[in-house]
Amino acid sequence: VISKLKFEVANGEIRGTGVFLKPFTVETISDEYIGWLNNKSLMRFSEQRLKEHTRESCVQYIKSFDGSPSKFWSLHRSSDGKHIGTLSAYVNQRLNTADLSIMVGDDTARGTGAASEAWGLALQYLFTVVGVRKVVAGTYDTNVPMKRIMERHGMVLEGRLRKQHLLEGQEIDGLLFGIFKSEWENQSS
Ligand SMILES: CC(C)(COP(=O)(O)OP(=O)(O)OC[C@H]1O[C@@H](n2cnc3c(N)ncnc32)[C@H](O)[C@@H]1OP(=O)(O)O)[C@@H](O)C(=O)NCCC(=O)NCCS
């Protein structure tokens, strides 16, 4: 279990030690970013791999968050500000829950712990600023780094959709993880 590290919210940014998150704006769309979304290998554990992404589709996706309680953040490395990935949190106000997902596109940032720290910042923001009572997330059973991140942050495996996904001819279980605010608060800090 990860102890709660630096967490600062200022000017719309959520700042940690090695990374910070900020609301994703059209200015952040770059050819590199569109390339990540169209990278079938990188996106192999995401349904996004089935779509063709363009600047216009990215603009539409950003716009879909306008006036919604949901969040779409760009993820940046603190040392140089480089855009390295994204996080989305779909907030359901009626249920007071959020569904969180993450992507680290930058090759040099993957495997450095940036994703794990960003996940922790998003959880803290959702529980303490948005005030949701539960955060859930889904992943393919074969996505080992994603499972590690969720376990590290104390998320509990709640559901297994047996052979739900088809990937390169293989049947893969879909996993659903969740954590309540009370569980998150009770972790060592
Ligand atoms: C999932 C993803 C965000 C993880 O990013 P990352 O940069 O590997 O994450 P981290 O560096 O924070 O590592 C997370 C954990 O996975 C482990 N890990 C990373 N790569 C691994 C690998 N190939 N095999 C086993 N474990 C691995 C790390 O050691 C770490 O575990 P630890 O905390 O116990 O040390 C990234 O791979 C990604 O964006 N993938 C494409 C999009 C995607 O699949 N998103 C999730 C859809 S549900």
The ligand as an SDF file (V2000), in Angstrom:
LIG
                    3D

 48 50  0  0  0  0  0  0  0  0999 V2000
   -1.0140    0.7260  -17.6820 C   0  0  0  0  0  0  0  0  0  0  0  0
    0.0430    1.8210  -17.7550 C   0  0  0  0  0  0  0  0  0  0  0  0
   -0.6040    3.1660  -17.4500 C   0  0  0  0  0  0  0  0  0  0  0  0
    1.1000    1.5120  -16.6940 C   0  0  0  0  0  0  0  0  0  0  0  0
    2.1220    2.4500  -16.8020 O   0  0  0  0  0  0  0  0  0  0  0  0
    3.5730    2.2040  -16.2250 P   0  0  0  0  0  0  0  0  0  0  0  0
    4.3790    3.3510  -16.6890 O   0  0  0  0  0  0  0  0  0  0  0  0
    4.0390    0.8430  -16.5290 O   0  0  0  0  0  0  0  0  0  0  0  0
    3.2940    2.2890  -14.6710 O   0  0  0  0  0  0  0  0  0  0  0  0
    4.3200    2.3300  -13.4820 P   0  0  0  0  0  0  0  0  0  0  0  0
    5.7020    2.6130  -13.9440 O   0  0  0  0  0  0  0  0  0  0  0  0
    3.7250    3.2490  -12.4640 O   0  0  0  0  0  0  0  0  0  0  0  0
    4.3210    0.8320  -12.9690 O   0  0  0  0  0  0  0  0  0  0  0  0
    3.1580    0.2850  -12.4000 C   0  0  0  0  0  0  0  0  0  0  0  0
    3.4520   -1.0740  -11.7860 C   0  0  0  0  0  0  0  0  0  0  0  0
    3.5020   -2.0610  -12.8170 O   0  0  0  0  0  0  0  0  0  0  0  0
    4.7560   -2.7280  -12.7720 C   0  0  0  0  0  0  0  0  0  0  0  0
    5.1060   -3.0190  -14.1620 N   0  0  0  0  0  0  0  0  0  0  0  0
    5.3390   -2.1300  -15.1530 C   0  0  0  0  0  0  0  0  0  0  0  0
    5.5830   -2.7780  -16.2870 N   0  0  0  0  0  0  0  0  0  0  0  0
    5.4870   -4.1110  -16.0060 C   0  0  0  0  0  0  0  0  0  0  0  0
    5.6210   -5.2980  -16.7710 C   0  0  0  0  0  0  0  0  0  0  0  0
    5.8780   -5.2430  -18.0680 N   0  0  0  0  0  0  0  0  0  0  0  0
    5.4430   -6.4780  -16.1550 N   0  0  0  0  0  0  0  0  0  0  0  0
    5.1700   -6.5340  -14.8550 C   0  0  0  0  0  0  0  0  0  0  0  0
    5.0230   -5.4410  -14.0650 N   0  0  0  0  0  0  0  0  0  0  0  0
    5.1810   -4.2410  -14.6480 C   0  0  0  0  0  0  0  0  0  0  0  0
    5.6850   -1.7690  -12.0950 C   0  0  0  0  0  0  0  0  0  0  0  0
    6.7660   -2.4300  -11.4970 O   0  0  0  0  0  0  0  0  0  0  0  0
    4.7720   -1.1680  -11.0770 C   0  0  0  0  0  0  0  0  0  0  0  0
    4.5700   -2.0590  -10.0180 O   0  0  0  0  0  0  0  0  0  0  0  0
    5.1810   -1.7740   -8.5640 P   0  0  0  0  0  0  0  0  0  0  0  0
    4.4750   -0.5360   -8.0880 O   0  0  0  0  0  0  0  0  0  0  0  0
    4.8390   -2.9730   -7.7960 O   0  0  0  0  0  0  0  0  0  0  0  0
    6.6300   -1.5550   -8.7710 O   0  0  0  0  0  0  0  0  0  0  0  0
    0.7430    1.8690  -19.1350 C   0  0  0  0  0  0  0  0  0  0  0  0
    1.3120    0.6430  -19.4010 O   0  0  0  0  0  0  0  0  0  0  0  0
   -0.1860    2.2510  -20.2580 C   0  0  0  0  0  0  0  0  0  0  0  0
   -0.4930    3.4100  -20.4500 O   0  0  0  0  0  0  0  0  0  0  0  0
   -0.6260    1.2670  -21.0440 N   0  0  0  0  0  0  0  0  0  0  0  0
   -1.4720    1.5540  -22.1670 C   0  0  0  0  0  0  0  0  0  0  0  0
   -2.8560    1.9900  -21.7960 C   0  0  0  0  0  0  0  0  0  0  0  0
   -3.5070    1.0550  -20.8250 C   0  0  0  0  0  0  0  0  0  0  0  0
   -3.3580   -0.1430  -20.9240 O   0  0  0  0  0  0  0  0  0  0  0  0
   -4.2560    1.6620  -19.8980 N   0  0  0  0  0  0  0  0  0  0  0  0
   -5.0370    0.9270  -18.9650 C   0  0  0  0  0  0  0  0  0  0  0  0
   -6.3000    0.4660  -19.6290 C   0  0  0  0  0  0  0  0  0  0  0  0
   -7.3310   -0.3290  -18.4640 S   0  0  0  0  0  0  0  0  0  0  0  0
  1  2  1  0
  2  3  1  0
  2  4  1  0
  2 36  1  0
  4  5  1  0
  5  6  1  0
  6  7  2  0
  6  8  1  0
  6  9  1  0
  9 10  1  0
 10 11  2  0
 10 12  1  0
 10 13  1  0
 13 14  1  0
 14 15  1  0
 15 16  1  0
 15 30  1  0
 16 17  1  0
 17 18  1  0
 17 28  1  0
 18 19  1  0
 18 27  1  0
 19 20  2  0
 20 21  1  0
 21 22  1  0
 21 27  2  0
 22 23  1  0
 22 24  2  0
 24 25  1  0
 25 26  2  0
 26 27  1  0
 28 29  1  0
 28 30  1  0
 30 31  1  0
 31 32  1  0
 32 33  2  0
 32 34  1  0
 32 35  1  0
 36 37  1  0
 36 38  1  0
 38 39  2  0
 38 40  1  0
 40 41  1  0
 41 42  1  0
 42 43  1  0
 43 44  2  0
 43 45  1  0
 45 46  1  0
 46 47  1  0
 47 48  1  0
M  END
$$$$
